[in-house]
Amino acid sequence: MAIIESIQTAVCIICGVALVLLEVGYLITGTEKGGKLWDDFTNGKYYKPWGNTWGSLARPVVINPSKRAMTELSEAKALSQRAVYADIFGFQHTMNGISRTEQENNLLRTRLYSRLLQVRGPANLKVIYPALQKQLGSVLLQQLEKGKLKIDGSISIRLAPTIRTISSRLMAQLFFGENAAADEAFAESLLTYSADMVRCMAVFQFFPRFLTKYVHILITRNGRAMHFLQSRFKKMISDNDGDMNNTILHDMVQLTHEQNSQYWTVHVISQSLLGIWFAASHQPWMNLDFVLLELAQRPEWQVQLREEIGDHSRLDYQTLDNLPYLDSFIKETVRMNPLDNYAIRRKALQTYHFANGGWLIKTGVVACVSAIDILRNKEAYPDPDEWRGDRFVTTPAAVQGSKFSDVSEYFPTWGFGALACPGRFHAALVMKIILAHIVSHYEVTLESKGRTKFMWESFTLPYDSTRVSLKKVN
């Protein structure tokens, strides 16, 4: 992915600045303090992919993924999901000063997000589906116009940037309505903000906390996209016009009023929207990238899915949501290509001892489960290292009949327990609607012969340079 591929250059520049600052610190503060800063920096003590700690504490505690332990890990009040990602993405800067923990308000947030995305969300998806189909056709054609026309009539595109843009536009419509999603400046800022978050995730790991403010300013042009979006969010919250009916923003405003809490100011709502947007926007397109790469190498599955979909012009929400082979194809590909080797990450806000004499998690340490071990469990997934697109339709194992959006101890992609991802229905719809449209109208072929993905820490990311060809189906 270009975002991460360009990180090395950014790191070199910022490291140079940091070294100068540290040298100045050495001159100002004297040998003892300045020398310690220099020694810590040059020995990598600020390389902290798991948060503020380093050395042995930086390694997560990987617990046994039993259903009971996963439930406890997910729901224990002393173990915070928010604190993990506040460290990784630097919420204090990337979300404009939002508190890193806000434990006293977590219950308010959790209840609201659950009602917003899990209760109201599915009903809204049915209503907004026709508009999404229309938007998809328009945005896809715009993206194909940027591709290279080949002699055989197919169009060569860079897969990751194309899917990232299409997915973002559809998600923007779910969040903010058709007019906002069609606004080029707004849509571009949504893309830029998500990209800024990923850049910050990568670069923040190299620097002490007192420098991250300045690193953020350099990387994000002083938070240009973030401030632009927050300003627009506040205006949209105040206007709340009819175009936003059945959108996440409309329902969020309505639900915060119903909670009747002084906590939900316009500023806090706009901050929360930044967080929900990033959580909803970055995973679907990356998963979909891997799904389409798999599809491009399996022409027989393109035929099978095309037959299952049938007449695409008559494909309604209910039918799309109940296509077993399409769903299984997506779920199996995600199983084989998890975006993160770890799942259900939680940071201990205080020392926590698991029930029944289990693991002891010290304050500041991250606990999690191994997504790889769960997704390659031989009991749940016979022949776990073999890709089988129909696995969830035909397998005799316990996962038979389970859907992509289902939460399960055998499929930790969405998290687990009461705090499982509430936006999974929106993410699944965006992925399915794009996949169904592409496979119904185009034959997909992989052009790039090299690697299509790479690792960054425990994360798997697609290359921006990978190209596929789309050729109209006769």
C-alpha positions as CSV (number, residue, x, y, z in Angstrom):
1,M,0.0,0.0,0.0
2,A,1.4,3.4,-1.0
3,I,0.6,4.8,2.4
4,I,3.0,2.4,4.1
5,E,5.4,2.2,1.3
6,S,6.1,5.9,1.6
7,I,6.5,5.7,5.3
8,Q,10.2,4.9,5.1
9,T,10.9,8.3,3.4
10,A,8.7,10.1,5.9
11,V,10.4,8.4,8.8
12,C,13.9,9.3,7.5
13,I,12.9,13.0,7.3
14,I,11.2,13.0,10.7
15,C,14.0,11.1,12.3
16,G,16.4,13.7,11.1
17,V,14.3,16.4,12.7
18,A,13.9,14.3,15.9
19,L,17.7,13.7,16.1
20,V,18.2,17.5,15.9
21,L,15.7,18.1,18.6
22,L,17.2,15.4,20.8
23,E,20.7,16.9,20.2
24,V,19.3,20.3,21.3
25,G,17.8,18.7,24.3
26,Y,21.2,17.2,25.1
27,L,22.8,20.6,24.9
28,I,20.2,22.3,27.0
29,T,19.5,19.8,29.7
30,G,23.1,18.5,30.2
31,T,24.7,15.1,30.1
32,E,22.4,13.2,32.4
33,K,18.9,13.9,31.0
34,G,19.9,14.7,27.5
35,G,22.2,11.7,27.3
36,K,19.4,9.4,28.5
37,L,17.1,10.7,25.7
38,W,19.8,10.1,23.1
39,D,20.5,6.6,24.5
40,D,16.8,5.7,24.6
41,F,16.2,6.9,21.1
42,T,19.3,5.3,19.5
43,N,18.5,2.0,21.3
44,G,15.0,1.8,19.9
45,K,13.1,2.3,23.2
46,Y,10.6,4.5,21.5
47,Y,9.7,1.8,19.0
48,K,6.4,0.8,20.7
49,P,4.0,-1.1,18.5
50,W,2.0,-2.2,21.5
51,G,1.7,1.2,23.2
52,N,3.7,3.2,25.7
53,T,5.7,0.4,27.1
54,W,8.8,-1.2,25.6
55,G,11.0,-4.3,25.9
56,S,9.3,-7.4,27.4
57,L,6.1,-5.4,28.3
58,A,5.7,-4.4,24.6
59,R,4.8,-8.0,23.7
60,P,1.1,-8.8,24.1
61,V,-0.1,-11.6,26.3
62,V,-1.8,-14.1,24.0
63,I,-4.4,-16.0,25.9
64,N,-6.0,-19.3,25.2
65,P,-9.0,-18.7,22.8
66,S,-11.7,-20.6,24.7
67,K,-15.2,-19.1,24.6
68,R,-15.1,-18.3,28.3
69,A,-11.7,-16.6,28.2
70,M,-12.6,-14.6,25.0
71,T,-15.8,-13.4,26.6
72,E,-13.9,-12.3,29.7
73,L,-11.2,-10.6,27.6
74,S,-13.8,-8.7,25.6
75,E,-16.0,-7.5,28.4
76,A,-13.8,-7.0,31.6
77,K,-14.0,-3.4,32.6
78,A,-10.3,-3.2,33.5
79,L,-9.4,-4.2,30.0
80,S,-9.9,-1.5,27.4
81,Q,-10.2,-1.8,23.7
82,R,-10.2,2.0,23.3
83,A,-6.9,2.4,25.1
84,V,-5.2,0.0,22.7
85,Y,-6.2,1.9,19.6
86,A,-5.6,5.3,21.3
87,D,-2.0,4.1,21.6
88,I,-1.7,2.7,18.1
89,F,-3.4,5.6,16.3
90,G,-2.7,8.4,18.7
91,F,-6.3,9.5,19.3
92,Q,-5.2,12.5,21.3
93,H,-3.9,14.0,18.0
94,T,-5.7,12.2,15.2
95,M,-9.1,12.7,16.8
96,N,-8.5,16.3,17.9
97,G,-7.9,16.0,21.6
98,I,-10.3,13.2,22.5
99,S,-9.6,11.6,25.8
100,R,-7.6,8.4,25.7
101,T,-9.8,6.4,28.0
102,E,-12.9,8.3,29.1
103,Q,-14.0,5.3,31.3
104,E,-16.8,7.2,32.9
105,N,-18.4,7.7,29.4
106,N,-17.7,4.3,27.9
107,L,-21.1,3.0,28.8
108,L,-22.9,5.9,27.1
109,R,-20.8,5.4,24.0
110,T,-21.3,1.6,23.9
111,R,-25.0,1.8,24.3
112,L,-25.3,4.5,21.7
113,Y,-23.1,2.7,19.1
114,S,-25.0,-0.6,19.7
115,R,-28.4,1.0,19.1
116,L,-27.1,3.1,16.2
117,L,-25.5,0.4,14.2
118,Q,-26.9,-2.9,15.4
119,V,-30.5,-2.0,16.1
120,R,-31.3,0.8,13.6
121,G,-28.6,0.0,11.1
122,P,-30.0,-3.1,9.4
123,A,-33.4,-1.5,8.9
124,N,-31.8,1.5,7.3
125,L,-29.7,-0.6,5.0
126,K,-32.8,-2.0,3.4
127,V,-34.1,1.5,2.7
128,I,-30.9,3.0,1.4
129,Y,-29.9,0.0,-0.7
130,P,-31.3,1.2,-4.1
131,A,-29.5,4.5,-3.7
132,L,-26.3,2.6,-3.0
133,Q,-26.7,0.6,-6.1
134,K,-27.1,3.7,-8.2
135,Q,-24.1,5.4,-6.5
136,L,-21.9,2.3,-7.1
137,G,-22.6,2.2,-10.8
138,S,-21.6,5.9,-11.1
139,V,-18.5,5.8,-9.0
140,L,-17.2,2.5,-10.6
141,L,-17.5,4.1,-14.1
142,Q,-15.6,7.2,-12.9
143,Q,-12.8,4.9,-11.6
144,L,-12.7,2.8,-14.7
145,E,-12.2,6.0,-16.8
146,K,-8.9,6.4,-14.9
147,G,-7.7,3.0,-16.0
148,K,-5.8,1.9,-19.1
149,L,-7.7,0.5,-22.0
150,K,-6.1,-2.6,-23.4
151,I,-6.2,-4.1,-26.9
152,D,-8.7,-6.8,-25.9
153,G,-11.1,-4.2,-24.6
154,S,-10.4,-4.8,-21.0
155,I,-9.5,-2.0,-18.6
156,S,-6.4,-2.2,-16.4
157,I,-6.7,-0.6,-12.9
158,R,-4.8,-0.4,-9.7
159,L,-7.0,-2.5,-7.5
160,A,-6.3,-1.0,-4.0
161,P,-6.9,2.7,-4.9
162,T,-9.9,1.9,-6.9
163,I,-11.6,-0.2,-4.3
164,R,-10.6,2.2,-1.5
165,T,-12.3,5.0,-3.3
166,I,-15.5,3.1,-4.2
167,S,-15.9,1.6,-0.8
168,S,-15.3,5.1,0.8
169,R,-18.0,6.7,-1.4
170,L,-20.6,4.0,-0.5
171,M,-19.8,4.2,3.2
172,A,-20.0,8.0,3.0
173,Q,-23.5,7.6,1.7
174,L,-24.5,5.3,4.6
175,F,-23.0,7.8,7.0
176,F,-23.9,11.2,5.6
177,G,-26.4,10.9,2.7
178,E,-26.3,11.1,-1.1
179,N,-25.5,14.8,-1.4
180,A,-22.6,14.8,1.0
181,A,-21.1,11.6,-0.6
182,A,-21.2,13.3,-4.0
183,D,-19.3,16.4,-2.7
184,E,-15.8,15.9,-4.1
185,A,-14.0,18.0,-1.5
186,F,-15.9,16.2,1.4
187,A,-15.3,12.7,-0.2
188,E,-11.6,13.4,-0.7
189,S,-11.2,14.6,2.9
190,L,-12.8,11.4,4.1
191,L,-10.2,9.4,2.2
192,T,-7.4,11.6,3.3
193,Y,-8.4,11.4,6.9
194,S,-8.3,7.6,6.9
195,A,-4.9,7.7,5.1
196,D,-3.6,10.1,7.7
197,M,-4.6,7.8,10.5
198,V,-2.7,4.9,8.9
199,R,0.4,7.1,8.4
200,C,0.3,8.2,12.0
201,M,0.0,4.7,13.2
202,A,3.2,3.8,11.3
203,V,5.3,6.8,12.2
204,F,4.2,7.4,15.9
205,Q,5.8,4.1,16.9
206,F,9.3,5.6,16.3
207,F,8.9,8.6,18.6
208,P,8.4,9.5,22.3
209,R,5.1,10.9,23.3
210,F,6.3,14.5,23.6
211,L,7.2,14.5,19.8
212,T,4.0,13.0,18.5
213,K,2.1,16.3,18.4
214,Y,4.7,17.7,16.0
215,V,4.9,14.5,14.0
216,H,1.1,14.7,13.5
217,I,1.4,18.3,12.3
218,L,4.0,17.4,9.7
219,I,2.2,14.2,8.4
220,T,-1.3,15.6,8.3
221,R,-0.6,19.2,7.3
222,N,-1.7,20.3,10.7
223,G,-4.7,18.0,10.7
224,R,-6.2,19.7,7.6
225,A,-8.6,16.8,6.7
226,M,-9.5,16.2,10.3
227,H,-10.4,19.9,10.9
228,F,-12.3,20.2,7.6
229,L,-14.4,17.1,8.4
230,Q,-15.2,18.2,12.0
231,S,-16.3,21.6,10.7
232,R,-18.5,19.9,8.1
233,F,-19.9,17.4,10.7
234,K,-20.9,20.2,13.0
235,K,-22.7,22.1,10.2
236,M,-24.5,18.9,9.2
237,I,-25.5,18.2,12.8
238,S,-27.0,21.6,13.0
239,D,-28.7,21.5,9.7
240,N,-29.9,17.8,9.9
241,D,-31.8,18.1,6.6
242,G,-34.0,15.5,4.9
243,D,-31.3,14.2,2.7
244,M,-29.7,12.6,5.8
245,N,-32.8,10.5,6.8
246,N,-31.8,6.9,7.4
247,T,-28.1,7.8,7.6
248,I,-25.8,7.1,10.6
249,L,-25.4,10.8,11.2
250,H,-29.1,11.4,11.4
251,D,-29.7,8.5,13.8
252,M,-26.7,9.5,15.9
253,V,-28.1,13.0,16.4
254,Q,-31.5,11.6,17.3
255,L,-30.2,9.0,19.7
256,T,-27.9,11.5,21.5
257,H,-30.9,13.7,22.1
258,E,-32.9,10.7,23.5
259,Q,-30.0,9.9,25.9
260,N,-30.5,13.5,27.3
261,S,-26.9,13.6,28.5
262,Q,-24.8,16.7,28.8
263,Y,-21.9,14.6,27.5
264,W,-23.1,14.6,23.9
265,T,-22.2,18.1,22.8
266,V,-21.9,18.9,19.1
267,H,-18.1,18.8,19.4
268,V,-18.1,15.3,21.1
269,I,-20.5,14.0,18.4
270,S,-18.2,15.3,15.7
271,Q,-15.2,13.7,17.4
272,S,-17.1,10.4,17.7
273,L,-18.0,10.5,14.0
274,L,-14.3,10.7,13.2
275,G,-13.7,7.5,15.1
276,I,-16.7,5.7,13.8
277,W,-15.8,6.8,10.2
278,F,-12.2,5.5,10.5
279,A,-13.3,2.2,12.0
280,A,-16.0,1.7,9.3
281,S,-13.9,2.8,6.3
282,H,-10.5,1.2,6.5
283,Q,-11.3,-2.5,7.0
284,P,-14.0,-3.2,4.3
285,W,-11.9,-2.0,1.4
286,M,-8.8,-4.0,2.5
287,N,-10.8,-7.2,3.0
288,L,-12.5,-6.6,-0.4
289,D,-9.1,-6.1,-2.0
290,F,-8.1,-9.6,-0.9
291,V,-11.5,-11.0,-1.9
292,L,-11.1,-9.6,-5.5
293,L,-7.5,-10.8,-5.7
294,E,-8.8,-14.3,-4.9
295,L,-11.6,-14.0,-7.4
296,A,-9.2,-12.8,-10.1
297,Q,-7.3,-16.1,-9.8
298,R,-10.4,-18.3,-9.8
299,P,-12.4,-17.9,-13.1
300,E,-14.5,-20.9,-12.2
301,W,-15.8,-19.1,-9.1
302,Q,-16.6,-16.0,-11.2
303,V,-18.9,-18.2,-13.2
304,Q,-20.4,-19.8,-10.2
305,L,-21.1,-16.5,-8.4
306,R,-22.5,-15.0,-11.5
307,E,-25.0,-17.8,-11.8
308,E,-25.9,-17.5,-8.1
309,I,-26.6,-13.8,-8.5
310,G,-28.6,-14.2,-11.7
311,D,-30.1,-11.0,-13.1
312,H,-28.2,-8.3,-11.3
313,S,-30.7,-5.6,-12.2
314,R,-33.3,-7.5,-10.0
315,L,-30.9,-8.1,-7.1
316,D,-32.6,-6.6,-4.0
317,Y,-31.2,-6.2,-0.5
318,Q,-32.8,-9.4,0.9
319,T,-31.6,-11.5,-2.0
320,L,-28.0,-10.2,-1.8
321,D,-27.9,-10.8,2.0
322,N,-28.9,-14.4,1.5
323,L,-26.5,-15.6,-1.3
324,P,-24.8,-18.5,0.5
325,Y,-21.9,-19.0,-2.0
326,L,-21.1,-15.3,-2.3
327,D,-21.1,-15.0,1.5
328,S,-19.0,-18.1,1.9
329,F,-16.5,-16.9,-0.7
330,I,-16.0,-13.7,1.2
331,K,-15.8,-15.3,4.6
332,E,-13.3,-18.0,3.5
333,T,-11.0,-15.4,1.9
334,V,-11.1,-13.2,5.0
335,R,-10.3,-16.4,7.1
336,M,-7.3,-17.1,5.0
337,N,-6.2,-13.4,4.9
338,P,-6.8,-11.8,8.3
339,L,-5.9,-8.2,8.4
340,D,-4.4,-8.6,11.9
341,N,-2.7,-11.7,13.3
342,Y,-4.2,-10.8,16.7
343,A,-7.8,-10.2,17.7
344,I,-9.8,-8.8,20.7
345,R,-6.9,-6.5,21.7
346,R,-7.4,-5.1,25.2
347,K,-5.1,-2.9,27.3
348,A,-5.1,-3.3,31.1
349,L,-6.0,0.0,32.8
350,Q,-5.2,-1.7,36.1
351,T,-3.6,-5.1,36.9
352,Y,-6.2,-7.7,36.1
353,H,-6.3,-11.4,37.0
354,F,-8.5,-13.7,34.8
355,A,-11.0,-15.8,36.6
356,N,-10.2,-19.3,37.8
357,G,-6.5,-18.5,38.3
358,G,-5.9,-17.6,34.7
359,W,-3.6,-15.0,33.2
360,L,-2.3,-12.0,35.1
361,I,-2.3,-8.9,33.0
362,K,-0.3,-6.0,34.5
363,T,-1.2,-2.4,34.1
364,G,-0.3,-1.1,30.6
365,V,0.0,-4.5,29.1
366,V,-2.0,-5.6,26.1
367,A,-3.8,-9.0,26.1
368,C,-5.3,-10.6,23.0
369,V,-5.9,-13.9,21.2
370,S,-4.2,-15.2,18.1
371,A,-6.5,-14.8,15.1
372,I,-4.3,-17.1,13.1
373,D,-4.7,-20.0,15.6
374,I,-8.5,-19.5,15.8
375,L,-8.9,-19.3,12.0
376,R,-6.7,-22.3,11.4
377,N,-8.4,-24.5,14.1
378,K,-8.6,-28.0,12.6
379,E,-11.8,-28.8,14.5
380,A,-13.7,-25.8,13.2
381,Y,-12.0,-25.8,9.8
382,P,-11.0,-29.2,8.4
383,D,-7.9,-28.9,6.2
384,P,-7.5,-25.3,7.6
385,D,-4.6,-24.4,5.3
386,E,-6.6,-25.1,2.2
387,W,-8.8,-22.3,0.6
388,R,-12.3,-23.7,0.0
389,G,-14.8,-21.1,-1.2
390,D,-17.8,-23.2,-0.3
391,R,-16.5,-24.1,3.1
392,F,-19.3,-22.4,5.1
393,V,-22.0,-24.0,2.9
394,T,-20.8,-27.6,2.7
395,T,-18.6,-28.2,5.7
396,P,-19.8,-30.7,8.2
397,A,-18.1,-28.7,11.0
398,A,-19.7,-26.4,13.5
399,V,-19.2,-23.3,11.2
400,Q,-21.6,-24.7,8.6
401,G,-24.3,-22.1,7.7
402,S,-22.6,-19.3,9.5
403,K,-22.6,-15.9,7.7
404,F,-19.8,-13.5,7.2
405,S,-21.3,-11.0,9.6
406,D,-21.9,-13.5,12.4
407,V,-19.9,-13.2,15.6
408,S,-18.4,-16.4,16.8
409,E,-15.5,-17.9,18.8
410,Y,-14.4,-19.5,15.6
411,F,-14.3,-16.2,13.6
412,P,-12.8,-13.3,15.6
413,T,-12.7,-10.8,12.7
414,W,-15.5,-8.8,14.3
415,G,-14.3,-9.2,17.9
416,F,-16.4,-11.1,20.4
417,G,-19.1,-10.8,23.0
418,A,-21.1,-7.7,23.8
419,L,-18.4,-5.4,22.4
420,A,-18.2,-7.1,18.9
421,C,-18.1,-4.6,16.0
422,P,-21.5,-3.0,15.8
423,G,-20.9,-1.8,12.2
424,R,-20.3,-5.3,10.7
425,F,-23.6,-5.2,8.9
426,H,-22.7,-2.0,7.1
427,A,-19.2,-3.3,6.3
428,A,-20.6,-6.6,5.0
429,L,-23.2,-4.9,2.8
430,V,-20.6,-2.6,1.2
431,M,-18.3,-5.5,0.4
432,K,-21.2,-7.7,-1.0
433,I,-22.7,-5.0,-3.1
434,I,-19.4,-4.1,-4.8
435,L,-18.4,-7.7,-5.3
436,A,-21.8,-8.7,-6.7
437,H,-21.7,-5.7,-9.2
438,I,-18.2,-6.4,-10.4
439,V,-18.6,-10.2,-10.8
440,S,-22.0,-9.7,-12.6
441,H,-20.6,-7.2,-15.1
442,Y,-16.9,-8.0,-15.5
443,E,-14.4,-10.8,-15.9
444,V,-11.6,-10.1,-13.5
445,T,-8.0,-11.1,-14.2
446,L,-4.9,-10.6,-12.1
447,E,-2.1,-8.8,-14.1
448,S,0.6,-8.4,-11.4
449,K,2.7,-11.5,-11.0
450,G,4.6,-10.4,-7.9
451,R,3.5,-10.1,-4.3
452,T,0.2,-8.6,-3.7
453,K,0.5,-7.9,0.1
454,F,3.0,-7.2,2.8
455,M,3.3,-7.3,6.6
456,W,3.5,-4.2,8.9
457,E,3.9,-5.4,12.5
458,S,1.1,-7.9,12.9
459,F,-1.0,-6.3,10.1
460,T,-1.4,-7.6,6.5
461,L,-1.8,-4.8,3.9
462,P,-2.4,-4.8,0.1
463,Y,0.1,-3.2,-2.3
464,D,-1.3,-0.1,-4.1
465,S,0.6,-1.1,-7.2
466,T,-1.2,-4.4,-7.8
467,R,-3.2,-4.3,-11.1
468,V,-6.2,-6.3,-12.3
469,S,-8.0,-6.2,-15.6
470,L,-11.8,-5.9,-15.9
471,K,-13.5,-7.0,-19.1
472,K,-17.2,-6.7,-19.8
473,V,-19.1,-9.9,-19.6
474,N,-20.9,-10.8,-22.8
